Amino acid sequence: MTTGARRLTARGVLLAGLCGLLGFFLSHIQYHWDWSVVWTYRRLFLDGLGVTVIVSFGAIALGLLLGVASGLASVSGNVWLSELSGLYVGAFRGTPLLVQVLIFYFCVGVVVHVDSPIGIGTATLGFFAGAYISEMVRAGIESVDRGQWESAASTGLTRRQTLFYVIAPQAVRRIVPPVTGQFVSCIKDSSLLSVISVRELTKGAEMINATTYKTFEAYLPLALFYLLLTWPLSRLTRRLEKGITTTNTQMPR
């Protein structure tokens, strides 16, 4: 049996065991199950799934843009840009996302006259993710050996040319896996937008639970939907990490 087949078998056995264990515990709960609730309120689940996808991927795009710009600013050598980047990262990484959501919606949204929970929620998630991506970009660039900068400078390249043509291509291989992992976190963090009445998955499940009092039937499908959204990205992250490790091993020294 090949290594891949053994891994697949082990994964299947463990998954079956976990499902069996979950089923055992749930079967011993004094609870009247009614899975017809899921079908009856399927529209709420599907609409919530659509909103979650839109908000998450909108925030991912914004976060990637802000993160790359902020990360490059932090290593640009320009004091003003570097300090601005540090202030941005410190503010958004140093405060809870829930607090940021509330501030953006009840304070910033009022000042700029924007009354769109989805728009404000997407922007907040994007700024929050961007702060973490910024640090990943900075760390990836700074992880490249300092001799690369000196070698490029000796050939007459400017700092900007060295950054974009020499350093960045090497740093990208190290940055991509953690950034992809941040995308997974962004999808899960979108559940916090339910506090400002964004009808994403979590809000939909809360509404179903409040209407039917069927907690398990409302929240177990919610967990499954999030798993379906994040699992492909988690697998992609692991593949990227494995591919980068293989590439680094095969590179001539």
Secondary structure, 3 states (H helix, E strand, C coil): CCHHHHHHHHHHHHHHHHHHHHHHHHHCCCCCCCCHHHHHCHHHHHHHHHHHHHHHHHHHHHHHHHHHHHHHHHCCCCHHHHHHHHHHHHHHHCCCHHHHHHHHHHHHHHHCCCCCHHHHHHHHHHHHHHHHHHHHHHHHHHCCCHHHHHHHHHCCCCHHHHHHHHHHHHHHHHHHHHHHHHHHHHHHHHHHHHHHCCCCHHHHHHHHHHHHCCHHHHHHHHHHHHHHHHHHHHHHHHHHHHHHHHHHHHCCC
